[in-house]
Structures are given as C-alpha cells and as structure tokens.
Amino acid sequence: MNPALLLIAASFAIALALGIRARRGHPMTLEQWSVGGRGFGTIFVFVLMAGEIYTTFTFLGGSGWAYGKGAPAFYILCYGTLAYGMSYFLLPVVWRYANAHALVSQADFFVRKYGSESLGIVVSLVSVAAMIPYLVLQLKGLGIIVSEASAGAISSTEAVWAGSLVLVTYVVVSGVRGSAWTAVLKDIMILGVALVLGTYLPAHLHGGFDQMFAQIDRAHPGFLTLPRTGMSPAWFISTVVLTTLGFYMWPHTFGSCYTARNENVFRRNAVLMPLYQLVLLFVFFTGFAALLEVPGLTGTSVDLSLLRVTDHAFGPWMLGVVGAAGLLTALVPGSMLLMSACTILSKNVYAKLVRRDVPDSQVTGLARALVPVVALVSVVLTLRGGSTLVLLLLAAYNVVTQLFPALVLSLPNRPIATRQGAMAGILAGEATVVALTLTGATMGSLFPSWPAVITDLNVGIVAMVVNVAVLLAVSWATARRPRSPQTAL
C-alpha cells in the first residue's frame, strides 16, 4: 500500500475517533453541542479558533499564491495579525453580552441587540451563503491532498465523499467538542510540518533564504513586488482591510467565542495568536521554494505546489505526513462550518419562520439532522469545480464582511444604527457584491480612466462603502427623535 495513503488513512481514523470520544460525559443539549457549555479555557479556545483560522486555504492556498502570485500573497500574513489586535477589544464585549443573554449563534446577537427577528433571519441567510463557499474550499483542499498523496490511487471525488462522511459523523455525535479535540492534534501537526518544510526546502533546494529569493528575482523579475496595476498597493490595502474586518464575522468564528469560560481568555489569545501567524511565513517559503523546483503549475494547479515539492524533495513518506496534517486543516474548520450553518438554519430560520417557541431539544435535533443535508450540498458544489482556494475565500469574505458595520454600531448599550438601517445596509452591501460578481464588473471596468488607487479596490470594500452609506441614511431617517415641546397658545 502507498505509504502516504496509509498515513492519511490513519489520520482519518484518528480524527474520527477523537471526534466521537469528545462527546463522552456530556449530554448533547443545544448549548453543549454548539458552544461546549461555555466552559472552554484559554488553551481550548486558542486551538479551536486556530483550527478554524488555519485551514486548507492557509496550507495549500497560501503556498499556492506564493507560487503563483508572489508578493500579493503577503496580504494573508497581514490581515490575521491586525484582526487579533482588534479581537482584544471586540471579543470581550461580544462575550459579555452573549453570556448574559445565553446566546448560541451569531444571528442571536443581532436579534437581541436590534430587537428584530427579521434582521436575525437576514443575518442567518447571509451567514450560510458565505459559509457554503468556505466549506467547499475545505472539501476541495481535502480532495487535492488525498488525490495527490495517493498518486491518484484515490480520486479527488472519492476523497471528498470520504471526508464528508467523517465530518458528518463526528459533527452529529459530538458537536463543537469534537472539533476542539481534533484541533489539538491538527495544530501540533501543522506547526511541525510548516516549520520543517519552510526551513529545509529553501536550504536544501536553493542554499538558503537569501539565495532562494535572489534566484527567484533573476528568473522572475518583479515577482516579489506588488504590480503597479491589478493586485497593486490599492488592491493589497483594501483586501487587508476587508479581510481584517470580516475575520470575526464568520459565524463559526463568532460563535466559538461563546465557548469561553471568561472574557480574559480573549485578551490572552490576542497576545498569543499573532505569534501563530509566523507559521504562515514558512508556508510561503515552501511555495517560493517550489517555484523554481516544480515549475509550470498554472490556474488552479498552483494549489498543488506544496504537495508536489514535498514529493519531489522527500518522497512518499513525508508526503503522507504532510497530507495527514493537511487533511486535519480541512476537517477541523469544515466541522465548525457545518455545525454553525446547521445551528443557524435550525434556530434562527426554521424556529422563527415555521414555528415559534420551539423547544431546544427539537432545535438541536433538527440542527443535527441538517448536517448531512448541508454537507451534501457542499459536496455537489465542490465536485462541480471552481476557482483557486484563495479566490474562493475572498469571494466568501465579500459576503460575510457586510455584517461588520451593523455589528460595530450595535455594541453600545443603545445601538447607534436602527434595525431598519442595519437591515438596509446589509442588503445593499450584499446586492452590490452579487451584482459585481455576477457581471464580473470591477472598478477598473466600470471606470477605466480613473487612477489605480480607485480602479484596483477590492469589490468587497466598494460594497461596504455602499453598505455604510445606506445604513447611516436609513438609520437617520428612521431614528426616533424627541418631540419638540408644543408652543403655548
């Protein structure tokens, strides 16, 4: 049997066993299934959030973009660091409110803050619409990893189906606890693999980091600098801003902050998590090392660069280790995405539209029953093909970040925006994203004579400008104003 395939099969089995065992001793109420009974300490919250953040996008997409795009890939390094700094101030406020009102989903937060069930449904549908491409990204990465590591013995399609079955099993059985336990193993493996590949390959293949970059610069002049148009500094900055603001708008990431024991957990993590970003540097170094060693990968094939250079330099055993780690980067965030999407559909859509006052036991049962349904939809979309991993994620970010203005303006005791303004802003932002995406329009195609600082803006930022403008205008128009005293006659 292919040794790489053997290691990947073992990783599948261990992940499944950990996910199922995590349930032991915990009745799967809605609160236990979705937020772990709000009892996670610093370490578990750290690995859970890292498990959601460091995904197949980071593992394969990061190295693939370093290989295919060069300097623009470094936006990935920037936005996480900025988001962690933001979390020091944002997440304790969210946690305090969620804990006081026993919230279990992101949509619950909007419903409670704005006093609007309709807004909660809109937020829920936006969240699920953003999470499906993100889940497709995980399954797509999983298929790539298993197919490449097995040298084609297992097709990408077969791997996607097998991975989905594992996901469905331990999400239904253990909920967030299964994800947290698997995330511990995943973090250890991804750390080791990234450090080994990112240090050994540049030294072994190119004689060191400085020689590697010198060789790349000679072979591909300008590859290590941002282009003047296209992915220019304007694109880079606007993309960093978009992804920083959207970082904690993902429902599974937002909801995972409910699992913490107390608010100090987030302050400790805000200090520690930026150090974890250093792992990305070694992922980029692997992609750069592959550029000259396994040339010719184009289009979606650039996501194969890390696996191809590993096989070239080490052979099947190391490829199996890398594949096993990469597999976990798909399973952990995939499980959180599945669980969050199903909780939202059950609690914040079904329970509000179809029936009211549904008992938690029925909400939990429906959420768990929806897991295979959402997984099946994601598998079908995955098998239809699509963009590179990074482009898939950026498309999803355009959608989910539109929730940020309404969230921030809700944080004071009395929200600054009105419920009508929040809803109008979100809908306007999403409509702009959909219109630009479906037509393929960009600021450059709409206004070709304008300077690059405008034409190269990320379309998600353009949509957010529309979002904020509509939100403020509608909030102003619908705000309750104190009545002026009547003039005495």
N, C-alpha and C positions, 0 to 999 in steps of 0.2 A: 504493500500500500504506500502511496505517496506520503513521505514523512510530513510534509507541510499540511496535507489534508488530515493526517492523524492528529496533529496538534490543534487544528481548527475544530475538528470534531470533539476533542477533549474540552476545548473552550466552550463550545455549545453546551456540552453536558454539564460542566461546572456552573455555567451561568444559570441553566435551568434548575439545577439542584439548589443553588443559593437562593434563587428567586422563590422557590416553593418553600424552602425551610424558613425563610424570613417570616412567614405567617405564624409560626409556632407560638402559642401562648397569647395570641391577640385576636379577639373576635373582630370580624371584618364589618364593623359598622361603617357608615359613610365617612365619619371623621377619621377612623383608623385607616380605612382603605385609601383615602385621598390625601390626608395630611399627617398620617402617622400618629394620631392622638396628640399632636402639638408637643411631643416630648423629645425631639432631637436636640442634641447638644452641638457644640462648635464643630467637632470632627465630622459627625454625620451630615450636618448641613453643608459643610465645606465640600465633602466628597459628592454629595447629592447635586449641589449646584455646579461643581466642576464636571460631574458626569453629564449634566445637561448642556454645558457650555462647550466642552471639548468633545466634539462629535466626529463622525466621518468627514464632515466638512473641514475640520481642523486637521485631521490626519492625512486625508488624501487631497482634499481641496486646497489646503494651504500649500502643500508641496507642489500640487499641480499648477497653481497660479504662479508660484515662484519659478517653476519650469517654463510656463507658457507666457507669462506677462512681465516678469521681472519686478521692477520697483513698485508698481501699483499694488502688489500683493501685501506690502507692508501696512496697508490700511488695517489688515486683520490684527496686526500687533498693537495698533494704536487704540482702537475703539474699546477693546476689553479693559485696558488699563484705565481709561477715562471713566468707563461705566462703574468700575469698582470704587473709584473715588466718589462717584455720585451715590453709590449704594450706602455709604457711611451715613448720609443724611436722609436718603429716601426710605430705605427699607425699615428702619426702626419706627418711623411714623406709620407706615403701612401695617406693620406687625401689631402695633399697639391697638389700632382701630379694628383690625381683623380679629384679634384675640378678644377684645371687649365685646364684640358682636357675634362671635362664633362663626365667622365666615369660612367657607371651604373652597371657593373658586374666585377667580379674578372678577367675573361678572357680578358676584355678590357685592364686591367692593363698590362698584359703580351704582348698583341698585340702591344700596344703603346710603351712600353719600348723596346721591341726587334724588332719592325717593321716587325712582321711576323704574317700574318693571319693564316698560317698553325699551328704555335705554339698555337695561340688562340684556334683553333679547338681541338688540343690535350688536352690543359688545360681544355677546356669545357667538353670533354668526360670523362676525369679523375674525374673532379668535380662531374658530375652527377653520375658516377659509385660509388663514395664514399657516395654521399647523399642518394642514394636509401636504403642501409642498415640502415643508420641513421633514415630515415623516417619509415622504417619497425620497428625499435626499438621503436619509439614513438607510432605507432599503436599497436604494441604488448603490450606495457605497458598500453595503454588505454583499451585494451580488458581485461587484467588482472584485472585492477582496477574496471571496471564496473561489470564484472562477479563475482568477489569476494564480492563486496559491496552489490550486489543484491542477494547474497546467491544462485546464479545460476539461478535466475528468468530470467535474460538476459544473453544469452551465450556470450562468448568472440567474436564469429564470428559476432553476431548481433551488439555488441558494436563497433567493428572495422568498420562495414559498416556505422553505425550512425555517428561515429566520423569523418569518411571520408567525409560524406555529409556536416557536419558543416564546416570542413576545406575548402572544395571546394567552398562552398557558400561565406564565408567571404574573402577568398583569391581573388576570381574572382571579387568581388564587391569592396573591399577596399585596397587590396594590403598590403604594409608594415604598413600603418596607422592602419589597423585592428589588426595586430599583436601587435603593440605598445600599443594600448588601452587595449587589453586583458592582456598584460604582466603586467600592473599596478595591476590589480586585482589578477593575479596569484602570483606576488611577495609578496603581503600582506598576502595572504592565506598560501603560502608555508612557509613563515617566522614564522607565528603563529603556524602552525601545527608542524613543526620541533622542535621548542622550547618547546612546550607543551609535545610532545611525548618523546623527548630526555632528558628532566629533570624529568618528572613524572614517566615514566616506570621504570628506574633504581631505583628510590627511593621507589616506590610502590611495585615492584616485588622482589627487592633484598636488600633493605635497604640502598641504596646509590651507588655511582660510585665505591668507593674502594671495597665495599663488592661484587658488581657485578663482577668486574674483578678478585677478589680473588676466587669466586665461579667458574668462567669460567676456570681459571688456574688449579683449582683442578680437575674439570670434564674433561677438555681437555688440558692436559699438552703440552706446546709448541705452543698452538693455537695463542697466542698473540706475537709470534716472527716469523721472516722470516725463512723459512726452509733452510737447507744448500744446497739443490738442487731443481731444478724445479723453483718455484717462490722465488728464492734466492735473495740476495742483487744485484747480477748482473742483474737478470730479473727486479727487482724493479727499479734500477737506469736507465737501458736502456729504460724501459717503461715510466718512468717520463720524460726522455729526449725526446723520440719520441712524446709523447702527448703534451709536452710543445711547441715544435717546430711546431707541427701541429695545435695548438689551434686556431690560426687566419688564418689557411689555408682553413678552411671550407668556401665555397663560400658565404653562408648566413651570417656568422660572418664577413668575409672580406667585403662583400658588405654593411653590416649595418654601417660600419664606414664611408661610403659615406654620410649617412644621417645627419651627424653632422653639426652644424652651423659654427664651427671653430675648429681649432686644439687643443685649450686649453681644450675642452671637454674631450679629451682622457687623458690628464695629470691629470685632476681631478678624472676621473674614475679609473686611475691606482692607485691612493691613496685610493679610497673608496672600490674598488672591492675585495681586499684581505680580508677585514672585512667580506664580504659576504661568504667567504669560511668557516667561523666559523659555518655557518648553517650546513655544511656537518658533523661536529663533532656530532651534535645532531641526524643526520640521522644514523650515525654509532652507536651511543649509543642505538638507537632503535633496530637496528639489533642485537647488542650484548645482549640486554635485552631479545630479543625473543629467543635466542639460547637455554636457559635452560627452558623457559616457553612453547614454542611450538616446541619441538624437532622433529627430523625425516624428515625435509624437505631436499630433495636432488635434484641434477640436476637443471633443470630449475625451479623447485618448490621453490628454495631459494628466488626467486624474490617475493614470496608471504609473506615473513616473516613479513614485516611491517604491512600489512593488517591483517594478522592472529593474531598478538599480540595485535593490536588495538581492534579488535573484542573481543578478549579474556578478555582484561582489562576493556573496556569501554562499549561495546555493539554497536547496530546498528546506533545510532545517531552520535556518534563520528566517526564511520567507514564511515558514509556518508560525514562528514566534511572532513575527510582525503581523501576520494575518490574524492570529488569535487575539492580539491586542486591538487590532483594527475592528475585529468583529464586536468586541465589547464596546467600542466607541459608537457602534450602531445600535446595539441592544439597549444600553442604559438610557440614552435620550429618547430612543424610539418608544421605550416602555412609558416614560413620563409623558410623552406627547399623546400616546394612545389613551392613557388614564385621564389626562386633563381634558382631552376632546370629549371623551365619553361622559365624564362628570358634568361638563358644561351642557352637553346636549340633553342629559337626563334632568339635571337640577334646574338649569336656567332657561331651557327652551321647552321641553316636554311638560315639566311641572307647572310652567306659567301659562303655556298656550292651550294645552289639552285639559289638564286638571289642576285645580288649586288645592292647597293643603294636603299634598301627597306625603304620606309618612316617609321618614328617612329610609326605612327598610326597603320600600318599593323603589325609591330613587337609587339606592345602592344596587339593588337587583337589576334595574334597567341599565344603569351605567355599566355594570359588568357584562350584561347581555349585549350591549352595543360594541364592546371591544372587538369581537371578530368581524362585525359589520364594517367598522371604520378601517380595520386592518385590511379587509378585502378590497375596499375602495382604493386604498393606498397602493396595494399590490398591483391592481389593474392599471393605475396611473403610472406606476414605476415601470411596468413592462411595456408601456407604450413608448418608452424612450424619453428623451428630453435634453436639457441643457447640461453644462458642466455643473459640478456640485456648488461652486461659488455663485454662479448665476442663479441657481435655484434658490439659494438662501437670500440673495439680495432681492429677488422678486418677492419673497415672503416678508422680508423686512419692510418693503414699501407698504405692505398692507398693515402689518401689526403696529408699526410706529405711529400710525394715525390716531392711536388711542392715547398717546402721551400728553398732548395739550389738555384734554379733558381730565386726565388723571391728576396732573400737576395743579390745575386750577380747582380741584376738589379737596386738596389737602388741608386748607384752613378749616377751622371749625364750621364756618359757614362758607360753602363753595363760592368762588368768585364767578364762575360761569353758572348759567341756569341750565336746567335739564334740557330745555329746548335748544339752547345754544350748543351744549355738549353733543347732542344728537345730530344737529345740523352740521356741525364742524366735522364730526366723524364721517357722516355720509358724503359730504362734499369732498373730503380728502380721498375717500375710497373711490368715489366716482371719477376723480381726476386720475388716480392710479390705474383704474380699469380702462379709461378712455385712452390714456397714453400707451398702456401696454398692448391693448388690442390693435391699435392703429400703428404701433411701432414708432410713434412720434417721439421726438426728443426736443429739447430747447434748441438744439442745433438745426434740426429740420424745420422747426416752426419759425425760427428767427435766424436764418443763416448769416445775415450781415452783422449780427451782434457780436460783441467780443467773447472770447473763450471763457472768461470768468462767469458769463451767464449761460452760454450755449452748452458748456460741459457740466452743468449742475446735474446731480443725481435727480431723477424724476420723482423720487420719494420725497425729497426736500421741497421740490416745486409743489407737490400735492399738500405737504404740510403747511406751506405758506397760504394756500387756498383754505385749508382746514382752519387755521388760526383766524384768518380774516372773517370767515363766515361765523365761526364760534363767537368772536367778540361782537360782531354786528348783531347777531340774533340774541345774544345774551343782553346786550344793551337795550334791544327793542322789547324784550320780554321780562326785564327786571322789574321787580315790584318797587315802586317809588313811594315815599311817604306822601300822603295827601297834604296839599298846602292848606293852611287854615282858611276857612271861609271869611270873606270880608264882611264885617258887620254892616247891616243895612240901617 
